[in-house]
């Protein structure tokens, strides 16, 4: 594998009231209100880091009082140490990806361990700390992260500012920026690295993970010169991630033919199997159009987020049924008939009742359209001013129209933003008309990029094809875990075809399809949602524990293990027995 070029590295110490795992907040502080800034217009690098860690924890883990984090599973001990960070670059890429090594003071030189991970979703550099950091750092492992070309280094054309290496805002030309797009007038709005870099970041997620691991090894050499060199031959490299991060480590596994990784654990991965899988863009654009009507069916009347006041379907969803009826895509004369036909359409395309039920949250939050608009731009390598289907990002002004950036929000973007607007004062605009079903025109345009055959559709298909996973080496310990109730990345389209493909090719991955687990552990603190589901993180920790025992304690690696029989907690607090773990 090509070695990583080491550029400017920022090194910081984190001890006392500012540790690696929680920036000194501890479990209670992570779950509390956002960590304050002394000067909200000019937060310090230390304040931004603390808040970025807190935001990442709250975006991934269920830290609610009934969720059991820190009592039933997991924990947030104080872990002092150092951080090393820099901007790395894939050859040919226009934008860098941020890499970070967290090196605990209790790094175990006898059991050399490097955990490498990639952020979930489009999150920033700490986007997998609740998985990789929480498991690896207390154990004495160093943990290497990559934002995989995504992240919250938003660029604002209003003042030509982006995010410097330390997380603070800086103007073009003042410092190296996490993302610096081509010059454009202030009217260009806000540029997002994942969507507007001109790269297809997803195609390089595996390479990003490998570069993060190489960076980790190089920084271990720097930290412990007497113990150098740190190599894959004398340091076990464990790759783990969830959601997009899970897809990234599986992509990396497919590039490893030399024994670089000692093992891989992927949770709810956004993985595209070249045989039998469906890319997320395909089913996301499908869901954006059809799920609002299908979820209006009475069979979903008791599902959280599927009903408004008085248990009535959401008005916008009823309008969608009418729109599809007017287009001749549905023939029913009543809402019940139209909803049933939309439901049957999705069932015929392998959507399960379980996935549709949980996807009510994704649909109610308008995430399908948001995801599809951003990913279409990334796949077509578009900038801020020429996103497909008329979409663009801008500050949210008066009346939810494009407006002037709030300087307070801009100062905290790097810490608070998810990497994919809307949120934190940034909106997704365009792709609408003045009809009663205003978003349908944009959703149909996004869908046509997948179903069409013009040059844009061909370019989009080529970019998506480049994201397909490759076969890992035959002796690689690999464990895939996915929630049976995942409605964002349904198992039928992602993990199941990937695992089936591996097995057909002679690999022996362990696969757990965890009952009652869904995609967002953080949603479990919402009323009525946690009652029905179990968190997925504890199963990831168990899988990593088993991998550790295999690598360091000579435990046999199982060829298969029965999936735990999880049971929802209901209205009570989570107990160990709910997880069904041994």
LINFENQUI-V411653 format. One record per backbone hydrogen bond with DSSP energy under -1.0 kcal/mol. CO is the residue of the C=O (numbers start at 0). NH is the residue of the N-H. If there is no record, write none. Layout:
# LINFENQUI-V411653
co:CO nh:NH
co:CO nh:NH
This chain:
# LINFENQUI-V411653
co:9 nh:84
co:11 nh:82
co:13 nh:80
co:21 nh:24
co:24 nh:28
co:25 nh:29
co:26 nh:30
co:38 nh:41
co:43 nh:47
co:44 nh:48
co:45 nh:49
co:46 nh:50
co:47 nh:51
co:48 nh:52
co:49 nh:53
co:50 nh:54
co:51 nh:55
co:52 nh:56
co:53 nh:57
co:54 nh:58
co:56 nh:59
co:56 nh:60
co:60 nh:62
co:63 nh:66
co:65 nh:573
co:67 nh:70
co:67 nh:71
co:67 nh:72
co:72 nh:69
co:78 nh:19
co:79 nh:104
co:80 nh:13
co:81 nh:102
co:82 nh:11
co:83 nh:100
co:84 nh:9
co:85 nh:98
co:87 nh:96
co:89 nh:92
co:96 nh:87
co:97 nh:146
co:98 nh:85
co:99 nh:144
co:100 nh:83
co:101 nh:142
co:102 nh:81
co:103 nh:106
co:111 nh:235
co:112 nh:141
co:113 nh:237
co:114 nh:143
co:115 nh:239
co:119 nh:122
co:121 nh:150
co:123 nh:126
co:125 nh:128
co:127 nh:130
co:127 nh:131
co:128 nh:133
co:130 nh:134
co:131 nh:135
co:132 nh:136
co:135 nh:140
co:136 nh:139
co:139 nh:107
co:141 nh:114
co:142 nh:101
co:143 nh:116
co:144 nh:99
co:145 nh:118
co:146 nh:149
co:151 nh:153
co:154 nh:190
co:155 nh:160
co:159 nh:171
co:160 nh:155
co:161 nh:169
co:162 nh:177
co:163 nh:166
co:167 nh:163
co:169 nh:161
co:170 nh:173
co:184 nh:187
co:185 nh:188
co:188 nh:156
co:190 nh:154
co:191 nh:195
co:192 nh:196
co:199 nh:202
co:200 nh:203
co:201 nh:204
co:203 nh:207
co:204 nh:208
co:205 nh:209
co:206 nh:210
co:207 nh:211
co:208 nh:212
co:209 nh:213
co:210 nh:214
co:211 nh:215
co:212 nh:216
co:213 nh:217
co:214 nh:218
co:215 nh:219
co:216 nh:220
co:217 nh:221
co:218 nh:222
co:219 nh:223
co:223 nh:226
co:230 nh:234
co:235 nh:113
co:236 nh:261
co:237 nh:115
co:238 nh:264
co:240 nh:266
co:241 nh:244
co:242 nh:246
co:242 nh:269
co:243 nh:247
co:244 nh:248
co:245 nh:249
co:246 nh:250
co:247 nh:251
co:248 nh:252
co:249 nh:253
co:251 nh:254
co:262 nh:238
co:263 nh:478
co:264 nh:240
co:265 nh:480
co:266 nh:242
co:268 nh:270
co:271 nh:468
co:272 nh:276
co:278 nh:282
co:279 nh:283
co:280 nh:284
co:281 nh:285
co:282 nh:286
co:283 nh:287
co:284 nh:288
co:285 nh:289
co:286 nh:290
co:289 nh:293
co:290 nh:294
co:292 nh:295
co:293 nh:296
co:296 nh:299
co:297 nh:300
co:299 nh:302
co:302 nh:305
co:307 nh:310
co:308 nh:311
co:311 nh:307
co:313 nh:316
co:313 nh:317
co:314 nh:318
co:315 nh:319
co:316 nh:320
co:317 nh:321
co:318 nh:322
co:319 nh:323
co:320 nh:324
co:321 nh:325
co:322 nh:326
co:323 nh:328
co:323 nh:329
co:324 nh:327
co:333 nh:337
co:334 nh:338
co:335 nh:339
co:336 nh:340
co:337 nh:341
co:338 nh:342
co:339 nh:343
co:340 nh:344
co:341 nh:345
co:342 nh:346
co:343 nh:347
co:345 nh:350
co:346 nh:349
co:351 nh:355
co:352 nh:356
co:353 nh:357
co:354 nh:358
co:356 nh:359
co:357 nh:360
co:358 nh:362
co:359 nh:363
co:360 nh:364
co:361 nh:366
co:362 nh:365
co:365 nh:369
co:366 nh:370
co:367 nh:371
co:368 nh:372
co:369 nh:373
co:370 nh:374
co:371 nh:375
co:372 nh:376
co:373 nh:377
co:374 nh:378
co:375 nh:379
co:376 nh:381
co:377 nh:380
co:387 nh:390
co:391 nh:428
co:392 nh:189
co:393 nh:426
co:394 nh:402
co:396 nh:399
co:397 nh:400
co:400 nh:396
co:405 nh:409
co:406 nh:410
co:409 nh:412
co:411 nh:415
co:412 nh:416
co:422 nh:425
co:424 nh:395
co:425 nh:422
co:426 nh:393
co:428 nh:391
co:430 nh:441
co:436 nh:439
co:437 nh:432
co:438 nh:442
co:439 nh:443
co:440 nh:444
co:441 nh:445
co:442 nh:446
co:443 nh:447
co:444 nh:448
co:446 nh:449
co:446 nh:450
co:447 nh:451
co:453 nh:457
co:454 nh:458
co:455 nh:459
co:456 nh:460
co:457 nh:461
co:458 nh:462
co:459 nh:463
co:460 nh:464
co:461 nh:465
co:463 nh:466
co:464 nh:467
co:472 nh:475
co:476 nh:263
co:477 nh:509
co:478 nh:265
co:479 nh:511
co:480 nh:267
co:481 nh:513
co:482 nh:485
co:489 nh:492
co:489 nh:493
co:490 nh:495
co:492 nh:277
co:493 nh:497
co:494 nh:498
co:495 nh:499
co:496 nh:500
co:497 nh:501
co:498 nh:502
co:499 nh:503
co:500 nh:504
co:501 nh:506
co:502 nh:505
co:509 nh:479
co:511 nh:481
co:513 nh:483
co:513 nh:516
co:515 nh:533
co:516 nh:484
co:519 nh:522
co:520 nh:523
co:522 nh:525
co:525 nh:528
co:525 nh:529
co:528 nh:531
co:530 nh:569
co:535 nh:539
co:536 nh:540
co:537 nh:541
co:538 nh:542
co:539 nh:543
co:540 nh:544
co:541 nh:545
co:542 nh:546
co:543 nh:547
co:544 nh:548
co:545 nh:549
co:546 nh:550
co:547 nh:551
co:548 nh:552
co:548 nh:554
co:563 nh:565
co:568 nh:571
co:574 nh:577
co:575 nh:578
co:577 nh:566
